[in-house]
Amino acid sequence: MLDGALTAEFDQAMFSIYQRALLEANYKATRFLHMLHEHGGLQTAIILIRSPNISEGYAALWERRRLDLTVEAVIYDNPKWHQLFDKNDLAICAKRLKAYDYPGA
């Protein structure tokens, strides 16, 4: 059973990267925001991670040199979130970040 408080905190972290992408990278992730409202942060992250291709937002943030604002990086960079995901999800995050030369991946 997932920790409800941790899941709620993760949801907030996902909304935070939407806001930061808008303010810091001038990227309005409309589709991501819609997904957050529809599915919540955790399910949105799972949908994006398990997609066979990177998202439009991931590509846009890579172009802006702000991979730190991607779902994959937020999860990868903070071990607190790792318990919310399975090993395959974590491996996908690491593989994507490494493929796009994310520091430390």
Secondary structure per residue as TSV (DSSP state, phi and psi in degrees):
chain	resnum	aa	ss	phi	psi
A	1	M	-	360.0	131.5
A	2	L	-	-76.2	146.4
A	3	D	-	-72.0	117.3
A	4	G	H	-61.9	-37.8
A	5	A	H	-67.5	-40.2
A	6	L	H	-66.4	-40.8
A	7	T	H	-62.8	-42.6
A	8	A	H	-64.3	-38.5
A	9	E	H	-66.3	-38.9
A	10	F	H	-65.3	-41.3
A	11	D	H	-54.9	-44.6
A	12	Q	H	-63.1	-38.5
A	13	A	H	-62.9	-36.3
A	14	M	H	-68.9	-42.2
A	15	F	H	-63.9	-34.7
A	16	S	H	-63.6	-40.4
A	17	I	H	-70.6	-28.6
A	18	Y	H	-61.4	-49.4
A	19	Q	H	-63.6	-43.1
A	20	R	H	-65.7	-39.2
A	21	A	H	-61.6	-39.2
A	22	L	H	-67.7	-48.7
A	23	L	H	-76.3	-42.2
A	24	E	H	-93.7	-27.3
A	25	A	H	-120.3	3.5
A	26	N	-	53.1	41.3
A	27	Y	-	-120.7	116.9
A	28	K	-	-95.6	101.8
A	29	A	-	-87.7	70.7
A	30	T	H	-59.7	-45.7
A	31	R	H	-63.7	-41.5
A	32	F	H	-61.6	-45.3
A	33	L	H	-60.8	-42.8
A	34	H	H	-60.0	-43.9
A	35	M	H	-62.7	-40.2
A	36	L	H	-60.9	-43.1
A	37	H	H	-67.5	-36.6
A	38	E	H	-78.3	-41.6
A	39	H	H	-115.1	-14.7
A	40	G	H	83.8	167.0
A	41	G	H	-65.9	-45.2
A	42	L	H	-65.1	-49.6
A	43	Q	H	-66.4	-36.2
A	44	T	H	-60.9	-45.3
A	45	A	H	-60.1	-44.3
A	46	I	H	-62.9	-43.8
A	47	I	H	-59.1	-47.5
A	48	L	H	-66.5	-42.9
A	49	I	H	-65.0	-42.5
A	50	R	H	-81.6	-4.4
A	51	S	S	-66.5	140.9
A	52	P	S	-66.8	-18.8
A	53	N	S	-123.4	158.2
A	54	I	-	-65.5	155.2
A	55	S	-	-79.6	164.6
A	56	E	H	-58.4	-39.2
A	57	G	H	-66.4	-38.9
A	58	Y	H	-60.2	-46.6
A	59	A	H	-62.5	-42.8
A	60	A	H	-64.3	-39.7
A	61	L	H	-72.0	-34.2
A	62	W	H	-62.2	-43.9
A	63	E	H	-60.1	-31.7
A	64	R	T	-89.5	4.5
A	65	R	T	58.6	41.2
A	66	R	-	-130.4	47.7
A	67	L	G	-60.6	-19.9
A	68	D	G	-61.3	-17.0
A	69	L	G	-97.3	8.5
A	70	T	S	-85.7	156.2
A	71	V	H	-55.8	-44.3
A	72	E	H	-58.2	-43.9
A	73	A	H	-70.3	-39.7
A	74	V	H	-59.3	-42.4
A	75	I	H	-70.3	-48.7
A	76	Y	H	-60.1	-42.4
A	77	D	H	-77.1	-18.2
A	78	N	-	-123.0	99.6
A	79	P	G	-56.1	-20.7
A	80	K	G	-57.4	-33.8
A	81	W	G	-81.8	-16.6
A	82	H	G	-56.9	-35.1
A	83	Q	G	-66.7	-14.9
A	84	L	G	-81.0	-10.9
A	85	F	S	-126.2	156.6
A	86	D	-	-86.3	171.2
A	87	K	H	-58.6	-38.3
A	88	N	H	-64.5	-41.4
A	89	D	H	-62.2	-44.3
A	90	L	H	-64.7	-38.0
A	91	A	H	-66.2	-38.1
A	92	I	H	-63.7	-44.0
A	93	C	H	-57.1	-50.0
A	94	A	H	-62.7	-42.6
A	95	K	H	-64.4	-44.4
A	96	R	H	-63.0	-46.0
A	97	L	H	-64.3	-40.9
A	98	K	H	-64.1	-41.5
A	99	A	H	-61.4	-26.7
A	100	Y	T	-108.3	22.2
A	101	D	T	59.0	39.6
A	102	Y	-	-71.0	129.8
A	103	P	T	-56.6	129.8
A	104	G	T	88.4	-8.5
A	105	A	-	-84.6	360.0
